[in-house]
Amino acid sequence: MTPMDRRLFLHINWGLLALVLILFGVGVMNLYSASGIRLEGGIAVSAFYQKQLVWGGMGLCAMLAFMLFDYRHLKVLAWPLYWLTVALLVYVLFMGKVAGGAQRWISLGFMNFQPSELAKISVLIIGARILARGAGPLGFKDLAYVLGVGSLPALLVVMQPDLGSGLSILLLLGGMVLFRGVRPSILKLAAVLGPCLVPLGWFGLHDYQKRRIMTFLDPTNDPLGAGYHIIQSQIAIGSGGLTGKGFLGGTQSQLRFLPEKHTDFAVAVFGEEWGFLGMVALLALFCFFLHQFHLAASEAKDRFGAFLCGGVFFYFFWQICINIGMVLGLMPVVGIPLPFVSYGGSALLVNFCLIGIVMNVSMRRFVFKQA
């Protein structure tokens, strides 16, 4: 190894790496319980569980790949990657694979590729490149430019329709904008116009999305239909009590009362089996996890690296808040998974790629200083 290689190895963010592996381990254990098939002789491992392990292995390899090159090269790739993503999203709208009433995938034969996941990485990189230019709070012109660039792929994703992923992209970009800061006059204007735009947003929603919001306001209005997910989720978490029913001991999840227990509502399985104390421990892990991104952003030696870490922080922050909020009935169900806990190959792969970008920035925080 060259001297620089040794320094990079020594400066790896081992704390972040350990937290990622712990969270992935918690997710694998929870998925084993949520998706296992009960037989007389024990539990048979489901196909979901096996696929998640394969995606986890691929994700670790992708994370390592994103750590190896100098992240500053991403500036050059930002626009080509952005336009490639937009082209793939347009292709999906006309030629994509249809499943479950949505047209979101490109069939590659051995797997289905979801361009909306690539859009999250593309918007992160192009947003960091744009926002890293200049200094000080954003004015109207610069804000309109960066929001316009980020909104195009988000709009194409929502048209698939995939409101959850489109919302994730906008929240990621919105967090990066707040990380840079905006002029007070823009905040005052947003405070006035924001409430006025809510009715317009309502008319732009699909019927099933409107039903989800109405169900959030009153789940008991349709307890066996649209409100079934929320009600069963609250029963599962509440029945866990202080210490939970134990691993593989949850009745709501094991007796299949809880829908989507391996994807969007996976944390309800965890809450039932490990109780209030387990949920507190899981939230503590996520808090330490997010703190690592804050540290990486504050220690980055250039603005581009700081905005990359800041964007990843907001990406995971909103995913954690929205998923746990909707499982507890505090937010509408929008189909956003809990990072490393919910089943999902492409989402897991993107999570590891984003971690690799932050590790890349973090491990080079001293190299630039000495160069």
C-alpha positions as CSV (number, residue, x, y, z in Angstrom):
1,M,0.0,0.0,0.0
2,T,1.2,3.5,-0.7
3,P,1.5,6.0,2.3
4,M,-1.8,7.7,1.2
5,D,-3.5,4.3,1.1
6,R,-2.5,3.7,4.7
7,R,-3.8,7.1,5.9
8,L,-7.1,6.5,4.2
9,F,-7.4,3.1,5.9
10,L,-6.6,4.6,9.3
11,H,-9.2,7.4,8.8
12,I,-12.1,5.1,8.0
13,N,-15.2,6.1,10.1
14,W,-15.3,2.8,12.0
15,G,-18.2,4.1,14.2
16,L,-20.4,4.7,11.2
17,L,-19.4,1.3,9.7
18,A,-20.2,-0.5,13.0
19,L,-23.6,1.2,13.3
20,V,-24.5,0.3,9.7
21,L,-23.6,-3.4,10.3
22,I,-25.6,-3.4,13.6
23,L,-28.7,-1.9,11.9
24,F,-28.4,-4.3,9.0
25,G,-28.1,-7.2,11.5
26,V,-31.2,-6.0,13.4
27,G,-33.1,-5.8,10.0
28,V,-32.1,-9.3,9.0
29,M,-33.1,-10.7,12.4
30,N,-36.4,-8.9,12.2
31,L,-37.0,-10.0,8.7
32,Y,-36.4,-13.6,9.7
33,S,-39.2,-13.3,12.2
34,A,-41.5,-11.3,10.0
35,S,-41.2,-13.6,6.9
36,G,-40.4,-17.0,8.3
37,I,-42.9,-19.8,7.4
38,R,-44.0,-21.9,10.4
39,L,-43.8,-25.6,10.0
40,E,-44.3,-28.5,12.5
41,G,-40.5,-29.0,12.7
42,G,-39.7,-25.3,13.1
43,I,-39.4,-22.3,10.8
44,A,-38.5,-22.4,7.1
45,V,-36.5,-19.5,5.8
46,S,-38.5,-17.4,3.3
47,A,-37.4,-16.2,-0.2
48,F,-37.6,-12.6,1.1
49,Y,-35.0,-13.4,3.8
50,Q,-32.6,-15.1,1.4
51,K,-32.9,-12.2,-1.2
52,Q,-32.2,-9.6,1.5
53,L,-29.0,-11.4,2.5
54,V,-27.9,-11.3,-1.2
55,W,-28.8,-7.6,-1.6
56,G,-26.9,-6.9,1.7
57,G,-23.8,-8.6,0.3
58,M,-24.1,-6.6,-2.9
59,G,-24.7,-3.4,-0.9
60,L,-21.5,-3.9,1.1
61,C,-19.6,-4.3,-2.1
62,A,-21.2,-1.2,-3.5
63,M,-20.3,0.7,-0.3
64,L,-16.7,-0.4,-0.7
65,A,-16.7,0.7,-4.3
66,F,-18.0,4.2,-3.4
67,M,-15.3,4.5,-0.7
68,L,-12.3,3.8,-3.0
69,F,-12.3,6.7,-5.5
70,D,-11.8,10.4,-4.6
71,Y,-15.4,11.8,-4.1
72,R,-14.4,15.1,-5.8
73,H,-14.6,13.2,-9.1
74,L,-18.4,13.1,-8.6
75,K,-18.5,16.7,-9.5
76,V,-17.6,15.8,-13.1
77,L,-20.1,13.0,-13.2
78,A,-23.0,15.0,-11.7
79,W,-24.6,16.3,-14.9
80,P,-24.1,13.2,-17.0
81,L,-25.6,11.0,-14.2
82,Y,-28.5,13.4,-13.8
83,W,-29.5,13.4,-17.5
84,L,-29.0,9.6,-17.6
85,T,-31.4,9.3,-14.7
86,V,-34.0,11.6,-16.3
87,A,-33.8,9.6,-19.6
88,L,-34.3,6.3,-17.7
89,L,-37.3,7.8,-15.8
90,V,-38.9,8.9,-19.1
91,Y,-38.3,5.5,-20.5
92,V,-40.0,3.8,-17.6
93,L,-43.1,6.0,-18.1
94,F,-43.6,4.6,-21.6
95,M,-41.8,1.2,-21.6
96,G,-41.3,0.2,-18.0
97,K,-42.5,-3.0,-16.4
98,V,-45.9,-2.8,-14.8
99,A,-46.6,-4.5,-11.5
100,G,-49.2,-3.8,-8.8
101,G,-50.7,-1.0,-10.7
102,A,-47.4,0.9,-11.0
103,Q,-44.9,1.3,-13.9
104,R,-41.6,1.7,-12.1
105,W,-39.1,-1.0,-13.3
106,I,-36.8,-1.8,-16.2
107,S,-36.5,-5.6,-16.6
108,L,-32.9,-6.7,-17.0
109,G,-33.8,-10.4,-17.2
110,F,-32.0,-11.5,-14.0
111,M,-33.4,-8.5,-12.0
112,N,-35.7,-5.5,-12.1
113,F,-34.0,-2.2,-12.0
114,Q,-35.8,0.8,-10.4
115,P,-34.5,4.2,-11.8
116,S,-36.2,6.1,-9.0
117,E,-33.5,4.7,-6.6
118,L,-30.8,6.0,-8.9
119,A,-32.6,9.4,-8.9
120,K,-31.9,9.7,-5.2
121,I,-28.2,9.5,-5.7
122,S,-28.3,11.7,-8.8
123,V,-30.2,14.5,-7.0
124,L,-27.9,14.2,-4.0
125,I,-24.8,14.7,-6.2
126,I,-26.2,17.4,-8.5
127,G,-27.7,19.3,-5.5
128,A,-24.3,19.2,-3.7
129,R,-22.5,20.5,-6.8
130,I,-25.0,23.4,-7.3
131,L,-25.2,24.4,-3.6
132,A,-21.5,24.2,-3.0
133,R,-21.0,27.1,-5.4
134,G,-20.9,30.5,-3.8
135,A,-21.6,31.2,-0.1
136,G,-24.3,32.7,2.0
137,P,-28.1,32.2,2.0
138,L,-29.8,31.4,-1.3
139,G,-31.7,34.1,-3.1
140,F,-34.9,33.7,-5.2
141,K,-33.0,33.0,-8.5
142,D,-30.6,30.4,-7.1
143,L,-33.3,28.7,-5.1
144,A,-35.6,28.4,-8.1
145,Y,-32.7,26.9,-10.1
146,V,-31.8,24.2,-7.6
147,L,-35.4,23.3,-6.9
148,G,-36.2,23.2,-10.6
149,V,-33.3,20.8,-11.2
150,G,-34.3,18.5,-8.4
151,S,-38.1,18.6,-9.0
152,L,-37.9,17.2,-12.5
153,P,-36.8,13.7,-11.5
154,A,-39.1,13.9,-8.5
155,L,-42.1,14.7,-10.7
156,L,-41.3,11.8,-13.1
157,V,-41.1,9.4,-10.1
158,V,-44.5,10.7,-8.8
159,M,-46.0,10.0,-12.2
160,Q,-45.1,6.3,-12.1
161,P,-46.9,6.6,-9.5
162,D,-44.5,6.4,-6.5
163,L,-45.3,9.2,-4.1
164,G,-43.0,7.8,-1.4
165,S,-39.8,7.9,-3.5
166,G,-40.8,11.3,-5.1
167,L,-41.3,12.7,-1.6
168,S,-37.9,11.3,-0.5
169,I,-36.1,13.1,-3.3
170,L,-37.8,16.4,-2.5
171,L,-37.1,16.1,1.2
172,L,-33.5,15.2,0.5
173,L,-33.1,18.3,-1.7
174,G,-35.1,20.5,0.7
175,G,-32.8,19.5,3.6
176,M,-29.7,20.4,1.5
177,V,-31.3,23.8,0.8
178,L,-31.9,24.5,4.5
179,F,-28.3,23.3,5.2
180,R,-27.1,26.1,2.8
181,G,-29.7,28.6,4.1
182,V,-32.2,30.9,2.4
183,R,-32.8,34.6,2.7
184,P,-35.3,35.7,5.4
185,S,-37.6,37.2,2.7
186,I,-38.0,33.7,1.2
187,L,-39.0,32.2,4.5
188,K,-41.6,34.9,5.0
189,L,-43.0,34.4,1.5
190,A,-43.1,30.6,2.1
191,A,-45.0,31.1,5.4
192,V,-47.7,33.0,3.5
193,L,-47.9,30.9,0.4
194,G,-47.5,27.5,1.9
195,P,-51.0,27.2,3.5
196,C,-52.5,28.5,0.2
197,L,-50.8,25.8,-1.8
198,V,-52.1,22.9,0.3
199,P,-55.6,22.8,-1.4
200,L,-53.9,22.8,-4.8
201,G,-51.8,19.8,-3.7
202,W,-54.9,18.0,-2.6
203,F,-56.5,18.2,-6.0
204,G,-53.3,16.8,-7.6
205,L,-53.4,13.6,-5.5
206,H,-54.7,10.2,-6.8
207,D,-57.9,8.9,-5.2
208,Y,-56.0,6.2,-3.2
209,Q,-53.6,8.9,-1.9
210,K,-56.6,11.0,-0.7
211,R,-58.0,7.9,1.0
212,R,-54.7,7.4,2.8
213,I,-54.9,10.9,4.2
214,M,-58.5,10.5,5.3
215,T,-57.6,7.2,6.9
216,F,-54.8,8.9,8.8
217,L,-57.3,11.4,10.2
218,D,-59.7,8.7,11.2
219,P,-58.5,5.0,10.8
220,T,-61.8,3.7,12.4
221,N,-63.8,5.1,9.5
222,D,-62.9,2.0,7.5
223,P,-61.4,-0.5,10.0
224,L,-61.5,-3.5,7.6
225,G,-60.3,-1.6,4.6
226,A,-58.1,1.4,4.3
227,G,-57.7,1.7,8.1
228,Y,-56.7,-1.9,8.6
229,H,-52.9,-1.4,8.3
230,I,-52.8,1.4,10.9
231,I,-55.1,-0.3,13.4
232,Q,-53.2,-3.6,13.3
233,S,-49.9,-1.8,13.5
234,Q,-50.9,0.1,16.6
235,I,-52.3,-3.1,18.2
236,A,-49.0,-4.9,17.5
237,I,-46.8,-2.2,19.0
238,G,-49.1,-1.6,22.0
239,S,-49.3,-5.3,22.8
240,G,-45.5,-5.5,23.1
241,G,-45.7,-3.6,26.4
242,L,-42.5,-2.6,28.2
243,T,-40.3,-5.6,27.3
244,G,-42.1,-7.2,24.4
245,K,-43.3,-10.8,23.7
246,G,-39.8,-12.1,22.7
247,F,-38.2,-13.0,19.4
248,L,-40.6,-15.0,17.2
249,G,-43.3,-14.5,19.9
250,G,-45.4,-11.8,18.5
251,T,-49.0,-12.8,17.9
252,Q,-50.2,-10.0,15.7
253,S,-47.3,-10.5,13.3
254,Q,-46.8,-14.3,13.6
255,L,-50.6,-15.0,13.1
256,R,-50.6,-12.8,10.0
257,F,-52.9,-10.1,11.3
258,L,-50.3,-7.4,10.5
259,P,-50.1,-6.6,6.7
260,E,-46.9,-5.6,5.0
261,K,-45.0,-6.8,8.0
262,H,-41.7,-7.4,6.1
263,T,-41.7,-4.0,4.3
264,D,-43.3,-0.7,5.4
265,F,-44.6,-2.0,8.7
266,A,-41.5,-4.1,9.7
267,V,-40.9,-1.9,12.7
268,A,-44.3,-2.9,14.1
269,V,-43.0,-6.5,14.3
270,F,-39.9,-5.3,16.1
271,G,-42.0,-3.2,18.6
272,E,-44.3,-6.2,19.4
273,E,-41.4,-8.6,20.0
274,W,-39.0,-6.2,21.8
275,G,-41.4,-3.8,23.4
276,F,-41.0,-0.2,24.5
277,L,-37.4,-0.7,25.6
278,G,-36.5,-2.3,22.3
279,M,-38.0,0.6,20.4
280,V,-36.0,3.0,22.5
281,A,-32.8,1.1,21.8
282,L,-33.6,1.1,18.1
283,L,-34.2,4.8,18.1
284,A,-31.0,5.4,20.0
285,L,-29.1,3.4,17.3
286,F,-30.6,5.6,14.6
287,C,-29.7,8.8,16.6
288,F,-26.1,7.7,16.8
289,F,-26.3,6.7,13.1
290,L,-27.5,10.2,12.1
291,H,-24.9,11.9,14.4
292,Q,-22.2,10.3,12.3
293,F,-23.4,12.2,9.2
294,H,-23.4,15.4,11.2
295,L,-19.9,14.8,12.2
296,A,-18.8,13.9,8.7
297,A,-20.4,17.1,7.3
298,S,-18.8,19.4,9.9
299,E,-15.3,17.8,9.4
300,A,-15.4,17.7,5.6
301,K,-12.6,19.8,4.0
302,D,-14.6,21.2,1.2
303,R,-18.2,22.5,0.7
304,F,-19.0,19.8,-1.9
305,G,-18.2,17.0,0.6
306,A,-20.1,18.8,3.4
307,F,-23.2,19.1,1.2
308,L,-23.0,15.4,0.2
309,C,-22.9,14.4,3.9
310,G,-25.7,16.9,4.7
311,G,-27.9,15.5,2.0
312,V,-27.4,11.9,3.2
313,F,-28.2,13.1,6.7
314,F,-31.6,14.5,5.6
315,Y,-32.3,11.5,3.4
316,F,-32.1,9.1,6.3
317,F,-33.6,11.5,8.9
318,W,-36.8,11.9,6.9
319,Q,-37.1,8.2,6.1
320,I,-36.8,7.3,9.8
321,C,-39.2,9.9,10.9
322,I,-41.9,9.2,8.3
323,N,-41.7,5.4,8.5
324,I,-42.0,5.3,12.3
325,G,-44.5,8.1,12.3
326,M,-46.8,6.3,9.8
327,V,-46.5,2.9,11.7
328,L,-47.5,4.7,14.9
329,G,-50.4,6.4,13.2
330,L,-48.8,9.9,13.5
331,M,-48.4,10.4,9.7
332,P,-50.3,9.2,6.6
333,V,-49.0,5.9,4.9
334,V,-46.8,7.0,2.0
335,G,-44.8,3.8,1.4
336,I,-41.4,4.9,2.7
337,P,-39.3,2.0,4.2
338,L,-37.3,2.1,7.4
339,P,-33.6,2.1,6.4
340,F,-31.9,-1.3,6.9
341,V,-35.0,-2.8,8.7
342,S,-37.6,-2.9,5.9
343,Y,-37.2,-5.5,3.1
344,G,-36.3,-4.1,-0.3
345,G,-33.3,-4.8,-2.5
346,S,-32.9,-1.6,-4.5
347,A,-33.6,0.6,-1.4
348,L,-31.0,-1.4,0.6
349,L,-28.5,-1.1,-2.2
350,V,-29.0,2.7,-2.4
351,N,-28.6,3.0,1.4
352,F,-25.2,1.3,1.2
353,C,-24.1,3.5,-1.7
354,L,-25.0,6.6,0.2
355,I,-23.1,5.3,3.3
356,G,-20.1,4.7,1.0
357,I,-20.2,8.4,-0.2
358,V,-20.2,9.6,3.4
359,M,-17.4,7.2,4.3
360,N,-15.5,8.5,1.3
361,V,-15.7,12.1,2.5
362,S,-15.0,11.2,6.1
363,M,-11.8,9.2,5.4
364,R,-10.3,12.0,3.3
365,R,-10.9,14.8,5.8
366,F,-7.2,14.8,6.7
367,V,-5.7,14.1,3.3
368,F,-6.8,17.4,1.8
369,K,-5.3,19.3,4.8
370,Q,-1.9,17.8,4.2
371,A,-2.0,18.1,0.4
